Amino acid sequence: AGDPQGAVGVPDSSVPPPQDWEQRQEEDTLLIERILLLVRNVLHVPPDPTEEQQGVDGDASVHDRVLWALHISGMDDLLKFLASAQVEQQWALHVLEIISLMFRDQSPEELAALGQGTAGAEHGEDTRELETLRQRELAEKRARALQRPSRHSRFGGSYVLQGLKSIGDRDVVFHKGLHNV
């Protein structure tokens, strides 16, 4: 009663079977390279001063909006993977060029200030907190040292009892307090 071509469980011969990504075909390698070149070419487009001035002050530039779109799509994570994976070293120069184009409009001073802005403030706060804890710990240690005597209460020392011989005809060496001899 059913159509044999639409039957469930019958494989469709037009869809290739899934393949392991590590065993790429030449077409896959070309596709990756073309995608990287496309991203590079999009980022390489110079800014248009008339387009940039039409926006409201503080509005994101076209370059910033493209970078945001790359971030939302997850392309930045893929670029990080390609840059750090040992097996993907063949794409290192493409990725390096894309990253340099991503930072094209930024000055090194601005990037350094952004990187240390929150980290520097957090570092300073952490340093102050650690110093406060260290001072408190030293004060507690001084207070404990003043409250107790300089020797441990269970310290008895070693004593030699003269006149009492041990097994080897020597004086007895005693390692506890002498109050119950």
C-alpha positions as CSV (number, residue, x, y, z in Angstrom):
1,A,0.0,0.0,0.0
2,G,3.0,2.3,0.4
3,D,5.5,3.7,-2.1
4,P,8.7,1.7,-2.0
5,Q,10.8,4.8,-2.8
6,G,9.6,6.6,0.3
7,A,10.0,3.7,2.6
8,V,11.7,4.3,5.9
9,G,15.1,2.6,6.3
10,V,15.9,2.6,2.6
11,P,19.1,4.6,2.2
12,D,19.1,7.5,-0.3
13,S,21.9,6.9,-2.8
14,S,22.2,10.7,-3.6
15,V,23.4,11.5,0.0
16,P,27.1,10.6,0.6
17,P,27.8,8.7,3.8
18,P,29.2,10.8,6.7
19,Q,33.0,10.9,6.6
20,D,35.7,11.4,9.2
21,W,36.8,15.0,9.1
22,E,40.4,14.0,9.4
23,Q,40.2,12.2,6.1
24,R,39.4,15.2,4.0
25,Q,39.0,15.2,0.3
26,E,40.6,17.8,-1.9
27,E,37.3,19.6,-2.3
28,D,37.0,20.0,1.4
29,T,40.5,21.5,1.7
30,L,39.7,23.9,-1.2
31,L,36.4,24.8,0.5
32,I,38.2,25.7,3.8
33,E,40.7,27.8,1.9
34,R,38.0,29.6,0.0
35,I,36.1,30.4,3.2
36,L,39.3,31.8,4.9
37,L,40.0,33.9,1.8
38,L,36.5,35.2,1.8
39,V,36.7,36.2,5.4
40,R,40.1,37.8,4.7
41,N,38.7,39.8,1.7
42,V,35.7,41.0,3.6
43,L,37.9,42.3,6.5
44,H,40.3,43.8,4.0
45,V,37.7,46.2,2.5
46,P,38.9,49.8,3.5
47,P,36.5,51.9,5.6
48,D,34.3,54.4,3.7
49,P,34.7,57.8,5.5
50,T,31.3,59.1,4.3
51,E,29.5,56.0,5.5
52,E,31.3,56.2,8.9
53,Q,30.3,59.9,9.4
54,Q,26.6,59.3,8.8
55,G,26.2,57.2,11.9
56,V,25.6,58.6,15.4
57,D,28.7,59.4,17.4
58,G,29.9,56.3,19.2
59,D,28.0,54.1,16.8
60,A,29.7,50.9,15.7
61,S,31.6,51.2,12.4
62,V,31.0,48.8,9.6
63,H,34.2,47.0,10.5
64,D,33.0,46.6,14.1
65,R,29.7,45.2,12.9
66,V,31.4,42.7,10.7
67,L,33.6,41.6,13.6
68,W,30.4,41.3,15.7
69,A,28.8,39.2,13.1
70,L,31.8,36.9,12.9
71,H,31.7,36.5,16.7
72,I,27.9,35.7,16.7
73,S,28.4,33.1,14.0
74,G,31.2,31.4,15.9
75,M,33.8,32.1,13.2
76,D,36.1,33.6,15.8
77,D,36.1,30.3,17.7
78,L,36.9,28.4,14.5
79,L,39.8,30.8,13.8
80,K,41.1,30.2,17.3
81,F,40.9,26.4,16.7
82,L,42.7,26.7,13.4
83,A,45.4,28.9,14.9
84,S,46.1,26.5,17.9
85,A,45.6,23.0,16.5
86,Q,48.7,21.2,15.5
87,V,47.1,19.3,12.6
88,E,45.8,22.6,11.1
89,Q,49.1,24.3,10.7
90,Q,48.6,24.7,7.0
91,W,46.1,27.4,7.7
92,A,48.3,29.4,10.1
93,L,49.2,32.2,7.6
94,H,45.6,32.7,6.5
95,V,44.5,32.9,10.2
96,L,47.3,35.3,11.0
97,E,46.3,37.6,8.2
98,I,42.7,37.5,9.3
99,I,43.6,38.3,12.9
100,S,45.8,41.2,11.8
101,L,42.9,42.5,9.7
102,M,40.6,42.2,12.7
103,F,42.8,44.5,14.7
104,R,43.4,46.8,11.8
105,D,41.8,50.0,13.2
106,Q,43.1,49.5,16.7
107,S,46.3,51.1,18.1
108,P,48.5,49.0,20.3
109,E,48.1,51.4,23.2
110,E,44.3,51.1,23.1
111,L,44.5,47.3,23.0
112,A,47.0,47.2,25.9
113,A,44.8,49.6,28.0
114,L,41.7,47.5,27.3
115,G,43.5,44.3,28.3
116,Q,44.8,45.8,31.5
117,G,41.8,48.0,32.4
118,T,39.8,45.4,34.3
119,A,42.7,43.0,34.9
120,G,44.8,45.8,36.4
121,A,42.0,46.9,38.7
122,E,41.2,43.4,39.7
123,H,44.9,42.7,40.3
124,G,45.2,45.8,42.5
125,E,42.2,44.8,44.4
126,D,43.5,41.2,44.9
127,T,46.8,42.6,46.0
128,R,45.2,44.8,48.6
129,E,43.0,41.9,49.8
130,L,46.0,39.6,50.1
131,E,48.0,42.2,52.0
132,T,45.1,42.7,54.4
133,L,44.9,39.0,55.0
134,R,48.7,38.7,55.5
135,Q,48.7,41.5,58.1
136,R,45.8,39.9,59.9
137,E,47.6,36.6,59.9
138,L,50.8,38.1,61.3
139,A,48.8,39.9,64.0
140,E,47.1,36.6,65.0
141,K,50.5,34.9,65.1
142,R,52.0,37.6,67.4
143,A,49.0,37.4,69.7
144,R,49.3,33.6,70.0
145,A,53.0,34.0,70.7
146,L,52.3,36.4,73.6
147,Q,49.6,34.2,75.1
148,R,51.6,31.1,75.6
149,P,55.0,30.4,77.0
150,S,58.0,30.0,74.7
151,R,58.2,26.2,75.2
152,H,55.6,23.7,74.3
153,S,53.7,22.5,77.4
154,R,54.4,18.8,76.7
155,F,58.2,19.4,76.1
156,G,60.1,17.3,78.7
157,G,63.5,17.1,77.1
158,S,66.1,14.3,77.6
159,Y,67.7,13.7,81.0
160,V,70.5,11.5,82.2
161,L,69.9,9.9,85.6
162,Q,73.3,9.6,87.2
163,G,73.8,6.7,89.6
164,L,71.1,4.6,87.9
165,K,72.7,2.2,85.5
166,S,71.1,0.9,82.3
167,I,71.7,-2.5,80.7
168,G,75.0,-1.5,79.2
169,D,76.6,-0.1,82.4
170,R,75.9,3.4,81.3
171,D,73.7,6.0,83.0
172,V,70.0,5.9,82.1
173,V,68.7,8.4,79.5
174,F,65.2,9.5,80.3
175,H,63.0,11.3,77.7
176,K,60.1,12.5,79.8
177,G,59.6,14.9,82.6
178,L,61.1,14.1,85.9
179,H,58.1,14.7,88.1
180,N,57.2,11.0,88.5
181,V,60.6,9.3,88.7
